Amino acid sequence: MVVIVSRQAVIDAKFSTVICAPVFSEGLGLDSQVPVGVAEGLKHESTIFCDNLGSLAKSELTEYVGCLSPGKLKQLDDALRMALDL
């Protein structure tokens, strides 16, 4: 599973790819990771790994699972800043 970390404008645009972060069932507790779970629409507790960003074709993203709350989006922003040293 992946989390799209791109801007909505890019997702809606004619670009064929988006930037994504993988979601794994176990995390390492790093500042560049975000815990997610049932509250976000997943089946079990998982972790977004912002150190592993990649580009995926929009056509590969076929199943909508859930969304992040404003608080989780803030955690994702912070984790991306940490992962990218911004």
TITITOR-704647 format. One record per residue: x, z, y of N, C-alpha, C in turn. Coordinates in steps of 0.2 Angstrom, whole numbers, padded with zeros to 4 digits. Atoms other than C-alpha are relative to their C-alpha. Layout:
% residues N
@n_x = X&n_z = Z&n_y = Y&ca_x = X&ca_z = Z&ca_y = Y&c_x = X&c_z = Z&c_y = Y
...
END
This chain:
% residues 86
@n_x = 0004&n_z = 0000&n_y = -0006&ca_x = 0000&ca_z = 0000&ca_y = 0000&c_x = 0004&c_z = 0000&c_y = 0006
@n_x = -0004&n_z = 0000&n_y = -0006&ca_x = 0006&ca_z = -0003&ca_y = 0018&c_x = -0005&c_z = 0002&c_y = 0006
@n_x = 0003&n_z = -0001&n_y = -0006&ca_x = 0001&ca_z = 0002&ca_y = 0035&c_x = 0002&c_z = -0005&c_y = 0005
@n_x = -0002&n_z = 0005&n_y = -0005&ca_x = 0000&ca_z = -0011&ca_y = 0049&c_x = 0002&c_z = 0004&c_y = 0006
@n_x = -0002&n_z = -0004&n_y = -0005&ca_x = 0010&ca_z = -0004&ca_y = 0063&c_x = 0001&c_z = -0005&c_y = 0007
@n_x = 0000&n_z = 0005&n_y = -0006&ca_x = 0008&ca_z = -0019&ca_y = 0075&c_x = -0005&c_z = 0001&c_y = 0005
@n_x = 0005&n_z = -0001&n_y = -0005&ca_x = -0002&ca_z = -0020&ca_y = 0091&c_x = -0006&c_z = -0004&c_y = -0002
@n_x = 0006&n_z = 0003&n_y = 0002&ca_x = -0020&ca_z = -0025&ca_y = 0089&c_x = 0000&c_z = -0007&c_y = 0003
@n_x = 0000&n_z = 0007&n_y = -0003&ca_x = -0017&ca_z = -0040&ca_y = 0101&c_x = 0004&c_z = -0005&c_y = -0005
@n_x = -0004&n_z = 0005&n_y = 0005&ca_x = -0004&ca_z = -0047&ca_y = 0088&c_x = -0004&c_z = -0001&c_y = -0006
@n_x = 0004&n_z = 0000&n_y = 0006&ca_x = -0015&ca_z = -0043&ca_y = 0073&c_x = -0006&c_z = -0006&c_y = 0001
@n_x = 0005&n_z = 0004&n_y = -0002&ca_x = -0029&ca_z = -0053&ca_y = 0082&c_x = 0002&c_z = -0007&c_y = 0002
@n_x = -0003&n_z = 0006&n_y = -0003&ca_x = -0017&ca_z = -0067&ca_y = 0088&c_x = 0001&c_z = -0005&c_y = -0006
@n_x = -0001&n_z = 0005&n_y = 0005&ca_x = -0013&ca_z = -0083&ca_y = 0078&c_x = 0007&c_z = 0001&c_y = -0004
@n_x = -0007&n_z = -0002&n_y = 0004&ca_x = 0004&ca_z = -0075&ca_y = 0072&c_x = -0002&c_z = 0000&c_y = -0008
@n_x = 0002&n_z = 0000&n_y = 0007&ca_x = 0004&ca_z = -0077&ca_y = 0053&c_x = 0003&c_z = 0007&c_y = -0004
@n_x = -0002&n_z = -0006&n_y = 0003&ca_x = 0013&ca_z = -0060&ca_y = 0050&c_x = -0001&c_z = 0006&c_y = 0005
@n_x = 0001&n_z = -0006&n_y = -0003&ca_x = 0012&ca_z = -0042&ca_y = 0055&c_x = 0006&c_z = 0005&c_y = -0002
@n_x = -0004&n_z = -0005&n_y = 0002&ca_x = 0024&ca_z = -0028&ca_y = 0055&c_x = -0003&c_z = 0006&c_y = -0004
@n_x = 0003&n_z = -0005&n_y = 0005&ca_x = 0020&ca_z = -0015&ca_y = 0041&c_x = 0005&c_z = 0005&c_y = -0002
@n_x = -0004&n_z = -0006&n_y = 0003&ca_x = 0026&ca_z = 0002&ca_y = 0035&c_x = -0003&c_z = 0001&c_y = -0007
@n_x = 0003&n_z = -0002&n_y = 0007&ca_x = 0025&ca_z = 0006&ca_y = 0016&c_x = -0003&c_z = 0007&c_y = 0000
@n_x = 0003&n_z = -0006&n_y = 0001&ca_x = 0015&ca_z = 0020&ca_y = 0010&c_x = 0002&c_z = 0002&c_y = -0007
@n_x = -0002&n_z = -0002&n_y = 0007&ca_x = 0022&ca_z = 0030&ca_y = -0005&c_x = -0004&c_z = 0007&c_y = -0002
@n_x = 0003&n_z = -0006&n_y = 0002&ca_x = 0014&ca_z = 0044&ca_y = -0015&c_x = 0004&c_z = 0007&c_y = 0001
@n_x = -0004&n_z = -0006&n_y = -0002&ca_x = 0028&ca_z = 0056&ca_y = -0011&c_x = 0005&c_z = -0002&c_y = 0006
@n_x = -0004&n_z = 0001&n_y = -0005&ca_x = 0038&ca_z = 0059&ca_y = 0004&c_x = 0006&c_z = 0005&c_y = 0000
@n_x = -0006&n_z = -0004&n_y = 0000&ca_x = 0055&ca_z = 0067&ca_y = 0008&c_x = 0000&c_z = 0005&c_y = 0006
@n_x = 0000&n_z = -0005&n_y = -0006&ca_x = 0049&ca_z = 0077&ca_y = 0024&c_x = 0004&c_z = -0002&c_y = 0006
@n_x = -0004&n_z = 0003&n_y = -0006&ca_x = 0059&ca_z = 0066&ca_y = 0036&c_x = -0004&c_z = 0000&c_y = 0006
@n_x = 0004&n_z = 0001&n_y = -0006&ca_x = 0054&ca_z = 0065&ca_y = 0054&c_x = -0003&c_z = -0007&c_y = 0001
@n_x = 0002&n_z = 0007&n_y = 0000&ca_x = 0052&ca_z = 0046&ca_y = 0051&c_x = -0006&c_z = -0001&c_y = -0005
@n_x = 0005&n_z = 0001&n_y = 0005&ca_x = 0038&ca_z = 0049&ca_y = 0039&c_x = -0006&c_z = 0004&c_y = 0002
@n_x = 0006&n_z = -0003&n_y = -0002&ca_x = 0020&ca_z = 0053&ca_y = 0041&c_x = -0005&c_z = 0002&c_y = -0006
@n_x = 0004&n_z = -0001&n_y = 0005&ca_x = 0009&ca_z = 0062&ca_y = 0029&c_x = -0007&c_z = -0002&c_y = 0001
@n_x = 0007&n_z = 0003&n_y = -0001&ca_x = -0008&ca_z = 0054&ca_y = 0026&c_x = -0004&c_z = 0002&c_y = -0007
@n_x = 0004&n_z = -0001&n_y = 0006&ca_x = -0022&ca_z = 0056&ca_y = 0013&c_x = -0007&c_z = -0001&c_y = 0000
@n_x = 0007&n_z = 0002&n_y = 0000&ca_x = -0040&ca_z = 0057&ca_y = 0010&c_x = -0004&c_z = 0000&c_y = 0006
@n_x = 0003&n_z = 0001&n_y = -0007&ca_x = -0045&ca_z = 0060&ca_y = 0028&c_x = 0001&c_z = -0007&c_y = 0003
@n_x = -0002&n_z = 0007&n_y = -0003&ca_x = -0037&ca_z = 0043&ca_y = 0032&c_x = -0003&c_z = -0005&c_y = -0005
@n_x = 0003&n_z = 0005&n_y = 0004&ca_x = -0046&ca_z = 0034&ca_y = 0018&c_x = 0003&c_z = -0001&c_y = -0007
@n_x = -0004&n_z = 0001&n_y = 0006&ca_x = -0033&ca_z = 0035&ca_y = 0004&c_x = -0003&c_z = 0005&c_y = -0006
@n_x = 0003&n_z = -0003&n_y = 0006&ca_x = -0037&ca_z = 0041&ca_y = -0014&c_x = 0004&c_z = 0007&c_y = -0001
@n_x = -0004&n_z = -0007&n_y = 0001&ca_x = -0023&ca_z = 0055&ca_y = -0013&c_x = 0005&c_z = 0000&c_y = 0005
@n_x = -0005&n_z = -0001&n_y = -0005&ca_x = -0010&ca_z = 0062&ca_y = -0002&c_x = 0006&c_z = -0004&c_y = -0001
@n_x = -0006&n_z = 0005&n_y = 0000&ca_x = 0004&ca_z = 0050&ca_y = 0002&c_x = 0004&c_z = 0001&c_y = 0007
@n_x = -0004&n_z = -0001&n_y = -0006&ca_x = 0017&ca_z = 0047&ca_y = 0016&c_x = 0002&c_z = -0007&c_y = 0002
@n_x = -0002&n_z = 0007&n_y = -0003&ca_x = 0020&ca_z = 0032&ca_y = 0028&c_x = 0008&c_z = 0001&c_y = 0001
@n_x = -0007&n_z = 0000&n_y = -0001&ca_x = 0039&ca_z = 0028&ca_y = 0028&c_x = 0001&c_z = -0005&c_y = 0005
@n_x = -0002&n_z = 0004&n_y = -0006&ca_x = 0044&ca_z = 0021&ca_y = 0045&c_x = 0007&c_z = -0002&c_y = 0000
@n_x = -0007&n_z = 0002&n_y = 0001&ca_x = 0062&ca_z = 0019&ca_y = 0040&c_x = 0000&c_z = -0007&c_y = -0004
@n_x = 0000&n_z = 0006&n_y = 0004&ca_x = 0056&ca_z = 0004&ca_y = 0029&c_x = -0005&c_z = -0005&c_y = 0002
@n_x = 0005&n_z = 0005&n_y = -0003&ca_x = 0047&ca_z = -0007&ca_y = 0041&c_x = 0002&c_z = -0007&c_y = -0003
@n_x = 0000&n_z = 0007&n_y = 0003&ca_x = 0044&ca_z = -0025&ca_y = 0035&c_x = -0005&c_z = -0005&c_y = 0003
@n_x = 0005&n_z = 0005&n_y = -0003&ca_x = 0035&ca_z = -0041&ca_y = 0040&c_x = -0004&c_z = -0003&c_y = -0006
@n_x = 0004&n_z = 0002&n_y = 0005&ca_x = 0021&ca_z = -0046&ca_y = 0029&c_x = -0005&c_z = -0006&c_y = 0003
@n_x = 0005&n_z = 0005&n_y = -0002&ca_x = 0009&ca_z = -0062&ca_y = 0029&c_x = -0006&c_z = 0004&c_y = 0001
@n_x = 0007&n_z = -0003&n_y = 0000&ca_x = -0008&ca_z = -0057&ca_y = 0035&c_x = -0004&c_z = -0001&c_y = -0006
@n_x = 0004&n_z = 0002&n_y = 0006&ca_x = -0015&ca_z = -0066&ca_y = 0020&c_x = 0001&c_z = 0005&c_y = -0006
@n_x = -0001&n_z = -0005&n_y = 0005&ca_x = -0007&ca_z = -0053&ca_y = 0009&c_x = -0004&c_z = 0007&c_y = 0001
@n_x = 0004&n_z = -0006&n_y = -0001&ca_x = -0017&ca_z = -0039&ca_y = 0017&c_x = -0007&c_z = -0001&c_y = -0001
@n_x = 0006&n_z = 0002&n_y = 0001&ca_x = -0033&ca_z = -0041&ca_y = 0009&c_x = -0005&c_z = 0006&c_y = -0001
@n_x = 0005&n_z = -0005&n_y = 0001&ca_x = -0041&ca_z = -0024&ca_y = 0007&c_x = 0001&c_z = 0006&c_y = 0005
@n_x = 0000&n_z = -0005&n_y = -0005&ca_x = -0045&ca_z = -0012&ca_y = 0021&c_x = -0002&c_z = 0007&c_y = -0004
@n_x = 0001&n_z = -0006&n_y = 0004&ca_x = -0043&ca_z = 0006&ca_y = 0015&c_x = -0002&c_z = 0006&c_y = 0005
@n_x = 0002&n_z = -0005&n_y = -0005&ca_x = -0045&ca_z = 0017&ca_y = 0031&c_x = 0004&c_z = -0001&c_y = 0006
@n_x = -0003&n_z = 0001&n_y = -0007&ca_x = -0038&ca_z = 0021&ca_y = 0048&c_x = 0003&c_z = 0007&c_y = 0002
@n_x = -0003&n_z = -0006&n_y = -0002&ca_x = -0028&ca_z = 0034&ca_y = 0057&c_x = -0003&c_z = 0003&c_y = 0006
@n_x = 0003&n_z = -0003&n_y = -0006&ca_x = -0035&ca_z = 0047&ca_y = 0069&c_x = 0004&c_z = 0000&c_y = 0006
@n_x = -0005&n_z = -0001&n_y = -0005&ca_x = -0028&ca_z = 0049&ca_y = 0086&c_x = 0006&c_z = 0004&c_y = -0001
@n_x = -0005&n_z = -0004&n_y = 0002&ca_x = -0018&ca_z = 0063&ca_y = 0080&c_x = 0005&c_z = -0003&c_y = -0004
@n_x = -0004&n_z = 0004&n_y = 0004&ca_x = -0011&ca_z = 0053&ca_y = 0066&c_x = 0004&c_z = -0005&c_y = 0003
@n_x = -0004&n_z = 0005&n_y = -0003&ca_x = -0007&ca_z = 0039&ca_y = 0077&c_x = 0005&c_z = 0002&c_y = 0004
@n_x = -0005&n_z = -0003&n_y = -0004&ca_x = 0003&ca_z = 0050&ca_y = 0088&c_x = 0006&c_z = 0002&c_y = -0004
@n_x = -0006&n_z = -0001&n_y = 0005&ca_x = 0013&ca_z = 0056&ca_y = 0073&c_x = 0003&c_z = -0006&c_y = -0002
@n_x = -0003&n_z = 0006&n_y = 0002&ca_x = 0015&ca_z = 0038&ca_y = 0068&c_x = 0005&c_z = -0003&c_y = 0006
@n_x = -0004&n_z = 0002&n_y = -0006&ca_x = 0022&ca_z = 0034&ca_y = 0086&c_x = 0006&c_z = 0004&c_y = 0000
@n_x = -0006&n_z = -0005&n_y = 0000&ca_x = 0034&ca_z = 0049&ca_y = 0085&c_x = 0005&c_z = -0002&c_y = -0006
@n_x = -0004&n_z = 0002&n_y = 0005&ca_x = 0040&ca_z = 0043&ca_y = 0068&c_x = 0003&c_z = -0006&c_y = 0001
@n_x = -0003&n_z = 0006&n_y = -0001&ca_x = 0043&ca_z = 0026&ca_y = 0073&c_x = 0005&c_z = 0000&c_y = 0005
@n_x = -0006&n_z = -0002&n_y = -0005&ca_x = 0053&ca_z = 0032&ca_y = 0088&c_x = 0006&c_z = 0003&c_y = -0003
@n_x = -0005&n_z = -0003&n_y = 0004&ca_x = 0063&ca_z = 0042&ca_y = 0076&c_x = 0004&c_z = -0005&c_y = -0004
@n_x = -0003&n_z = 0005&n_y = 0004&ca_x = 0066&ca_z = 0028&ca_y = 0064&c_x = 0003&c_z = -0005&c_y = 0004
@n_x = -0003&n_z = 0006&n_y = -0004&ca_x = 0070&ca_z = 0015&ca_y = 0078&c_x = 0005&c_z = 0003&c_y = 0005
@n_x = -0004&n_z = -0003&n_y = -0005&ca_x = 0080&ca_z = 0028&ca_y = 0088&c_x = -0001&c_z = -0002&c_y = 0007
@n_x = 0002&n_z = 0001&n_y = -0006&ca_x = 0070&ca_z = 0025&ca_y = 0103&c_x = -0001&c_z = 0006&c_y = 0005
END
